[in-house]
């Protein structure tokens, strides 16, 4: 039988709402910091022993319903030969940014044969996780493109937007290459046994809907389309993308992630019919006293379960580094408790509705009889 996460993502019945947290594999956990103190980020992401242990840590501690593969958005770039480093306190830095056609031509396609460590890590994790599903992970083409064009993180993405508008053909070709890269990276994870995957678009929220639809949506769609043969649930998430939700939904994922700035009821009306929702507790709320946080969690669960299709609980972005590592586990317990109650209530209401309908049908006169029961 499929896991609770997979069933919820496919809008199938579940007994409780599944929970996982973006960035649950690291940052806030003391055991993660201890493991990472002598290892650079990209080195850790390419070392199966470390990837396996870091991915498993939050599953052990928080009892979440899924593991998220420990990796970084720029791992496929590094694997393809791009000179990228992750500088502490800064983020990914590209030695030679992409600004011209010649710059793009220097970037090779990513070959699956360059990722044997990813296959090994996923294979180990699937064996160790047992019935707990593993979610694969990759950055979306636009976010990868922004790092490459800007040379690193950017507050305004001005060089990215300048290329998008000033040289749309080069921009499209860059995103097409990066879409193939993300597809390959995810294909390796899914072929090794991952049960689902999330396409993460960190910077899409800096675009207006028209530019997103014209310049970005086709490339994100191509990633999701290329992976459908794996027949696993797909998650699609972007930061500050409330105004883009309806457009992002057109890319065709099974689940649309919702960041904490968007009410789930509003999100429900923006996604496509049949799509599940994921989200969307503000990560900063994990710092609030439990008696204040608990009702917030309950309200979000109830809102999510009001969506007519599946629902997965998550934060509206990633776990913050200073989060008390005890709190996510409390949230998991509360989501499970509340969702069981709500789902039981919904099941009981549905049963009463069916019984009432059957009673009405039984009281109706059969064909050829009058309302009083006599033969006409």
KABEL-V690944 format. One record per residue. RES is the residue in one small letter. PSI is psi in whole degrees, 0 to 359 (none if undefined). Layout:
# KABEL-V690944
((RES/PSI) (RES/PSI))
This chain:
# KABEL-V690944
((x/140) (x/154) (x/164) (x/320) (x/312) (x/318) (x/317) (x/319) (x/331) (x/13) (x/35) (x/160) (x/142) (x/162) (x/340) (x/160) (x/127) (x/151) (x/135) (x/165) (x/131) (x/139) (x/29) (x/336) (x/75) (x/189) (x/298) (x/349) (x/128) (x/326) (x/331) (x/311) (x/323) (x/320) (x/328) (x/349) (x/335) (x/14) (x/128) (x/156) (x/308) (x/327) (x/317) (x/321) (x/342) (x/12) (x/107) (x/320) (x/316) (x/316) (x/316) (x/310) (x/316) (x/321) (x/324) (x/334) (x/309) (x/335) (x/317) (x/314) (x/313) (x/346) (x/38) (x/164) (x/358) (x/152) (x/146) (x/129) (x/125) (x/117) (x/191) (x/152) (x/325) (x/3) (x/316) (x/325) (x/313) (x/320) (x/330) (x/352) (x/5) (x/137) (x/93) (x/140) (x/153) (x/107) (x/126) (x/132) (x/353) (x/303) (x/196) (x/134) (x/128) (x/125) (x/317) (x/96) (x/159) (x/113) (x/344) (x/172) (x/322) (x/322) (x/317) (x/318) (x/337) (x/345) (x/116) (x/163) (x/154) (x/126) (x/134) (x/333) (x/346) (x/2) (x/40) (x/329) (x/327) (x/316) (x/316) (x/317) (x/313) (x/317) (x/315) (x/315) (x/315) (x/320) (x/318) (x/329) (x/335) (x/241) (x/349) (x/125) (x/152) (x/129) (x/124) (x/167) (x/138) (x/154) (x/149) (x/158) (x/319) (x/318) (x/316) (x/319) (x/320) (x/317) (x/317) (x/319) (x/315) (x/333) (x/1) (x/192) (x/150) (x/144) (x/334) (x/343) (x/37) (x/321) (x/323) (x/313) (x/327) (x/318) (x/319) (x/320) (x/322) (x/331) (x/70) (x/331) (x/315) (x/318) (x/316) (x/320) (x/322) (x/312) (x/326) (x/318) (x/319) (x/329) (x/319) (x/323) (x/312) (x/321) (x/314) (x/315) (x/317) (x/322) (x/321) (x/317) (x/316) (x/323) (x/333) (x/355) (x/4) (x/144) (x/348) (x/175) (x/155) (x/131) (x/117) (x/121) (x/87) (x/322) (x/4) (x/332) (x/352) (x/0) (x/153) (x/162) (x/321) (x/316) (x/322) (x/312) (x/318) (x/319) (x/341) (x/315) (x/316) (x/328) (x/322) (x/321) (x/320) (x/326) (x/310) (x/319) (x/319) (x/343) (x/3) (x/333) (x/343) (x/342) (x/48) (x/157) (x/142) (x/138) (x/143) (x/122) (x/142) (x/152) (x/136) (x/46) (x/25) (x/319) (x/347) (x/356) (x/315) (x/325) (x/316) (x/325) (x/330) (x/344) (x/338) (x/24) (x/159) (x/327) (x/135) (x/120) (x/142) (x/127) (x/172) (x/355) (x/354) (x/128) (x/137) (x/328) (x/320) (x/318) (x/322) (x/326) (x/350) (x/339) (x/171) (x/154) (x/131) (x/347) (x/138) (x/165) (x/153) (x/134) (x/193) (x/50) (x/133) (x/122) (x/330) (x/337) (x/342) (x/350) (x/353) (x/158) (x/147) (x/324) (x/343) (x/321) (x/320) (x/310) (x/334) (x/317) (x/314) (x/317) (x/320) (x/319) (x/314) (x/321) (x/318) (x/321) (x/353) (x/343) (x/135) (x/348) (x/197) (x/163) (x/134) (x/129) (x/138) (x/175) (x/166) (x/5) (x/202) (x/160) (x/132) (x/148) (x/326) (x/8) (x/136) (x/119) (x/350) (x/337) (x/315) (x/323) (x/322) (x/322) (x/317) (x/312) (x/318) (x/319) (x/316) (x/315) (x/307) (x/316) (x/324) (x/317) (x/313) (x/316) (x/325) (x/319) (x/315) (x/321) (x/319) (x/319) (x/320) (x/321) (x/318) (x/322) (x/319) (x/317) (x/318) (x/320) (x/319) (x/324) (x/319) (x/317) (x/321) (x/331) (x/350) (x/140) (x/142) (x/163) (x/133) (x/357) (x/152) (x/169) (x/333) (x/359) (x/351) (x/157) (x/134) (x/none))
